[in-house]
């Protein structure tokens, strides 16, 4: 377990990278975190799939240009910590 107290036991945690972090945040605390708004209107992001700029407004979100799924852990929500689920990864997969 990651030690964050969220109940995820597969070894993934808030410091995971890529798809593992996206899946972790999606499932954290029974799914209650994923749709919570990020303070101050969100984080400026560059889509790691298509390279377009967008604002990540919730802890798990999709690029409006290509639907690339991105996430950031609530304990350290900065643009530098946004992770990408990978090309072709969709929210339907989580």
C-alpha positions, 0 to 999 in steps of 0.5 A: 500500500502507498501509505496515503490511506486511500485503500489502494493495495496494488502498490500504486500511490501518489508518487506513481508515474504515467498510467499507474498514477492516472489509475491511482487517482481515478480509484483513490478514496472510492473515486471521490477525488477524480472529479474534484476541482483543482484550486484556482481554476486548475493547472496549465498543462501541455498534453503529453499526447498531442502537445496542445495546451489545456487546463486540467480542471479536475484531478483526472481529466482529458485533453479537449483536443485529443482526449488524452487522459491526464491526472495529478495527485491531490497531495502535490497538484502542480503542472510539473506533476501531471501524468499522462495515461498513454496514447490510446488510453481512455477513461473507459479503461479505468 
